[in-house]
């Protein structure tokens, strides 16, 4: 399973921010053709996308493209977005599996036409109660690799602010639905518009990890560090996992052992191995990226 802790949105035609986007430390970059690009600039953003992808691929940055929801726009987006170097397509405002399945078929066709040996995964962006009610059907669509929560649109649909109290339940539901299929669950109980409160983001990311989510969407570089840290395995947890695995392996799989005053059996060992695997993935992501971020005060369009 892919495991991205932080995914940073940037408008696909914002060349100022694109020039620095791979220096921000995000695990993946979302090239946005939807909300961040006004209607009058969408055609130009599409035309420039191939060159943007080519440049960012050279910097070893995993790329996601968020397409538009309307069918004609989506077709035009996919024609340029499904190309080498694009790991996933983010589909906005997903509310039912049937519509998403059509997008999946189109992605597969465009992949074949482009001569790709693989097909980009799909990230289903849940932005309404209707989408929340269809999670199990949505994750069953072939090609889906992640569920993501759009906090602002979700709260708009309910007519209330995007508070932690409101977003707690959707986060839990995304986590459970994604876990049933072994997918990424991207979200946190905080408004994505919060850009000047790193403590709030640390708390939200830690809580999201405890709820079973695996990462979060970001719209500003200041959000990346607290998200990466919040979704990382704490050193004490990694050390404890290493002791458990070492003791279990030394005992050659005896039924039950004791480590640090705790009874250890096979499920605990499997969880410990998973912790070590996640920690290793995070470490390699840190080496690949550039953690020396330079947060900007500029706020990209949502």
MARKOL-893360 format. One record per residue (C-alpha): y, z, x; residue number from 1; residue in three letters. Coordinates in steps of 0.25 Angstrom, whole numbers. Layout:
! MARKOL-893360
SITE     Y     Z     X   k   r
SITE     Y     Z     X NUM Ala
...
END
This chain:
! MARKOL-893360
SITE     Y     Z     X   k   r
SITE     0     0     0   1 Unk
SITE    14    -3     5   2 Unk
SITE    22    10     6   3 Unk
SITE    37     8     7   4 Unk
SITE    45    21     6   5 Unk
SITE    59    15     5   6 Unk
SITE    63     1    -1   7 Unk
SITE    78    -2     1   8 Unk
SITE    85   -12    -8   9 Unk
SITE    94   -22    -3  10 Unk
SITE   101   -34   -10  11 Unk
SITE    94   -47    -5  12 Unk
SITE   107   -53    -2  13 Unk
SITE   114   -41     4  14 Unk
SITE   114   -46    18  15 Unk
SITE   122   -35    24  16 Unk
SITE   112   -24    19  17 Unk
SITE   100   -34    22  18 Unk
SITE   104   -34    37  19 Unk
SITE   102   -19    38  20 Unk
SITE    91   -17    28  21 Unk
SITE    79   -16    37  22 Unk
SITE    87    -5    45  23 Unk
SITE    87     5    34  24 Unk
SITE    73    10    35  25 Unk
SITE    67     6    22  26 Unk
SITE    53     3    21  27 Unk
SITE    56   -10    13  28 Unk
SITE    68   -18     9  29 Unk
SITE    70   -23    -5  30 Unk
SITE    78   -36    -6  31 Unk
SITE    84   -35   -19  32 Unk
SITE    86   -48   -28  33 Unk
SITE    88   -40   -41  34 Unk
SITE    99   -29   -43  35 Unk
SITE   105   -30   -29  36 Unk
SITE   109   -44   -31  37 Unk
SITE   119   -49   -42  38 Unk
SITE   115   -61   -50  39 Unk
SITE   125   -70   -43  40 Unk
SITE   118   -67   -30  41 Unk
SITE   104   -68   -33  42 Unk
SITE   101   -82   -30  43 Unk
SITE   108   -81   -16  44 Unk
SITE   100   -68   -14  45 Unk
SITE    87   -75   -17  46 Unk
SITE    91   -87    -8  47 Unk
SITE    93   -77     4  48 Unk
SITE    81   -69     2  49 Unk
SITE    72   -77    11  50 Unk
SITE    81   -75    23  51 Unk
SITE    83   -61    20  52 Unk
SITE    68   -58    19  53 Unk
SITE    66   -66    32  54 Unk
SITE    76   -58    40  55 Unk
SITE    70   -44    35  56 Unk
SITE    56   -48    37  57 Unk
SITE    59   -49    52  58 Unk
SITE    63   -35    51  59 Unk
SITE    49   -30    46  60 Unk
SITE    55   -25    33  61 Unk
SITE    46   -25    21  62 Unk
SITE    54   -32    10  63 Unk
SITE    54   -32    -5  64 Unk
SITE    62   -41   -14  65 Unk
SITE    67   -36   -28  66 Unk
SITE    67   -47   -38  67 Unk
SITE    75   -49   -51  68 Unk
SITE    68   -46   -64  69 Unk
SITE    72   -58   -72  70 Unk
SITE    61   -69   -71  71 Unk
SITE    70   -80   -66  72 Unk
SITE    76   -71   -55  73 Unk
SITE    63   -65   -52  74 Unk
SITE    57   -79   -50  75 Unk
SITE    68   -83   -41  76 Unk
SITE    67   -70   -33  77 Unk
SITE    52   -71   -31  78 Unk
SITE    54   -86   -26  79 Unk
SITE    61   -80   -14  80 Unk
SITE    56   -66   -13  81 Unk
SITE    41   -69   -12  82 Unk
SITE    41   -72     3  83 Unk
SITE    35   -67    16  84 Unk
SITE    42   -54    20  85 Unk
SITE    43   -49     6  86 Unk
SITE    33   -38     4  87 Unk
SITE    36   -35   -11  88 Unk
SITE    44   -40   -23  89 Unk
SITE    51   -29   -32  90 Unk
SITE    51   -32   -46  91 Unk
SITE    62   -25   -54  92 Unk
SITE    61   -19   -68  93 Unk
SITE    46   -20   -69  94 Unk
SITE    42   -15   -83  95 Unk
SITE    29   -22   -86  96 Unk
SITE    17   -27   -78  97 Unk
SITE    17   -41   -85  98 Unk
SITE    30   -45   -79  99 Unk
SITE    27   -39   -66 100 Unk
SITE    14   -47   -65 101 Unk
SITE    22   -60   -67 102 Unk
SITE    30   -56   -55 103 Unk
SITE    18   -53   -47 104 Unk
SITE    12   -67   -51 105 Unk
SITE    25   -74   -47 106 Unk
SITE    25   -66   -33 107 Unk
SITE    11   -70   -31 108 Unk
SITE    15   -85   -34 109 Unk
SITE    27   -85   -25 110 Unk
SITE    19   -78   -14 111 Unk
SITE     9   -89   -14 112 Unk
SITE    19  -100   -15 113 Unk
SITE    26   -94    -2 114 Unk
SITE    13   -94     5 115 Unk
SITE    12   -79     6 116 Unk
SITE    -1   -73     9 117 Unk
SITE     2   -60     1 118 Unk
SITE    11   -57   -11 119 Unk
SITE    23   -47   -11 120 Unk
SITE    20   -34   -18 121 Unk
SITE    28   -31   -31 122 Unk
SITE    36   -18   -33 123 Unk
SITE    38   -15   -47 124 Unk
SITE    52    -9   -50 125 Unk
SITE    51     1   -62 126 Unk
SITE    65     2   -68 127 Unk
SITE    62     6   -82 128 Unk
SITE    54    15   -91 129 Unk
SITE    46     2   -96 130 Unk
SITE    42     0   -81 131 Unk
SITE    38    14   -80 132 Unk
SITE    29    13   -92 133 Unk
SITE    21     1   -86 134 Unk
SITE    19     6   -72 135 Unk
SITE     4     5   -72 136 Unk
SITE     4    -9   -77 137 Unk
SITE    15   -13   -67 138 Unk
SITE     7    -7   -55 139 Unk
SITE    -5   -15   -59 140 Unk
SITE     2   -28   -57 141 Unk
SITE    -4   -35   -45 142 Unk
SITE     5   -35   -33 143 Unk
SITE    13   -22   -36 144 Unk
SITE    14   -14   -24 145 Unk
SITE    25    -3   -29 146 Unk
SITE    32     3   -41 147 Unk
SITE    47     6   -39 148 Unk
SITE    56    14   -47 149 Unk
SITE    70     8   -50 150 Unk
SITE    78    21   -53 151 Unk
SITE    91    16   -58 152 Unk
SITE    86     6   -68 153 Unk
SITE    75    16   -73 154 Unk
SITE    86    26   -76 155 Unk
SITE    94    15   -82 156 Unk
SITE    83    12   -92 157 Unk
SITE    83    26   -96 158 Unk
SITE    98    28   -97 159 Unk
SITE    98    40   -87 160 Unk
SITE   102    42   -73 161 Unk
SITE    91    40   -62 162 Unk
SITE    89    55   -59 163 Unk
SITE    77    61   -52 164 Unk
SITE    73    67   -66 165 Unk
SITE    72    53   -72 166 Unk
SITE    66    46   -60 167 Unk
SITE    55    57   -58 168 Unk
SITE    45    52   -68 169 Unk
SITE    46    37   -65 170 Unk
SITE    44    40   -50 171 Unk
SITE    31    48   -54 172 Unk
SITE    26    37   -63 173 Unk
SITE    29    26   -52 174 Unk
SITE    21    34   -42 175 Unk
SITE     9    36   -51 176 Unk
SITE     8    22   -56 177 Unk
SITE    10    17   -41 178 Unk
SITE    -1    26   -36 179 Unk
SITE   -11    21   -46 180 Unk
SITE   -10     8   -39 181 Unk
SITE    -7    13   -25 182 Unk
SITE     7     6   -25 183 Unk
SITE    20    11   -20 184 Unk
SITE    29    19   -29 185 Unk
SITE    44    18   -26 186 Unk
SITE    54    27   -32 187 Unk
SITE    60    41   -31 188 Unk
SITE    67    50   -41 189 Unk
SITE    81    47   -37 190 Unk
SITE    91    36   -41 191 Unk
SITE    91    25   -31 192 Unk
SITE   106    25   -32 193 Unk
SITE   107    38   -24 194 Unk
SITE   111    34   -10 195 Unk
SITE   119    46    -4 196 Unk
SITE   109    57    -6 197 Unk
SITE    98    56     4 198 Unk
SITE    93    70     0 199 Unk
SITE    91    66   -14 200 Unk
SITE    83    54    -9 201 Unk
SITE    74    62     1 202 Unk
SITE    71    71   -11 203 Unk
SITE    68    60   -21 204 Unk
SITE    59    53   -10 205 Unk
SITE    51    65    -7 206 Unk
SITE    49    68   -22 207 Unk
SITE    45    53   -24 208 Unk
SITE    35    54   -13 209 Unk
SITE    29    67   -20 210 Unk
SITE    28    59   -33 211 Unk
SITE    20    49   -26 212 Unk
SITE    30    38   -24 213 Unk
SITE    30    30   -11 214 Unk
SITE    44    25    -9 215 Unk
SITE    58    22   -15 216 Unk
SITE    68    12   -17 217 Unk
SITE    81    13   -10 218 Unk
SITE    95     6   -12 219 Unk
SITE   102    12     0 220 Unk
SITE    98    15    15 221 Unk
SITE   102    29    13 222 Unk
SITE    90    31     4 223 Unk
SITE    79    25    14 224 Unk
SITE    78    37    23 225 Unk
SITE    76    48    13 226 Unk
SITE    66    39     5 227 Unk
SITE    58    36    18 228 Unk
SITE    58    50    22 229 Unk
SITE    55    55     8 230 Unk
SITE    43    46     6 231 Unk
SITE    37    49    20 232 Unk
SITE    26    59    22 233 Unk
SITE    32    72    28 234 Unk
SITE    27    75    42 235 Unk
SITE    20    87    38 236 Unk
SITE    13    80    27 237 Unk
SITE     8    69    37 238 Unk
SITE     4    80    47 239 Unk
SITE    -4    87    37 240 Unk
SITE   -11    74    33 241 Unk
SITE   -14    71    47 242 Unk
SITE   -21    85    49 243 Unk
SITE   -29    82    36 244 Unk
SITE   -34    69    40 245 Unk
SITE   -37    73    54 246 Unk
SITE   -45    85    49 247 Unk
SITE   -52    77    39 248 Unk
SITE   -56    66    49 249 Unk
SITE   -61    77    58 250 Unk
SITE   -70    83    48 251 Unk
SITE   -75    69    45 252 Unk
SITE   -72    69    30 253 Unk
SITE   -79    83    26 254 Unk
SITE   -76    86    12 255 Unk
SITE   -65    96    13 256 Unk
SITE   -58   102    25 257 Unk
SITE   -46   111    27 258 Unk
SITE   -33   107    33 259 Unk
SITE   -21   116    34 260 Unk
SITE   -27   126    24 261 Unk
SITE   -29   115    14 262 Unk
SITE   -42   109     8 263 Unk
SITE   -43    94    12 264 Unk
SITE   -52    84     5 265 Unk
SITE   -53    69     4 266 Unk
SITE   -41    67    -5 267 Unk
SITE   -32    75     4 268 Unk
SITE   -37    67    16 269 Unk
SITE   -34    54     9 270 Unk
SITE   -20    59     5 271 Unk
SITE   -18    63    20 272 Unk
SITE   -22    50    25 273 Unk
SITE   -12    43    15 274 Unk
SITE    -1    52    20 275 Unk
SITE    -4    48    35 276 Unk
SITE    -4    33    30 277 Unk
SITE     9    34    23 278 Unk
SITE    15    41    35 279 Unk
SITE    10    30    44 280 Unk
SITE    16    20    35 281 Unk
SITE    29    27    35 282 Unk
SITE    30    28    50 283 Unk
SITE    27    13    52 284 Unk
SITE    38    10    42 285 Unk
SITE    48    18    50 286 Unk
SITE    44    11    63 287 Unk
SITE    46    -2    56 288 Unk
SITE    59     1    50 289 Unk
SITE    72     6    56 290 Unk
SITE    74    20    52 291 Unk
SITE    88    21    58 292 Unk
SITE    95    17    45 293 Unk
SITE   110    15    43 294 Unk
SITE   112    19    29 295 Unk
SITE   124    11    22 296 Unk
SITE   134    16    12 297 Unk
SITE   132     3     5 298 Unk
SITE   125     3    -8 299 Unk
SITE   117    -9   -12 300 Unk
SITE   117   -14   -26 301 Unk
SITE   106    -8   -35 302 Unk
END
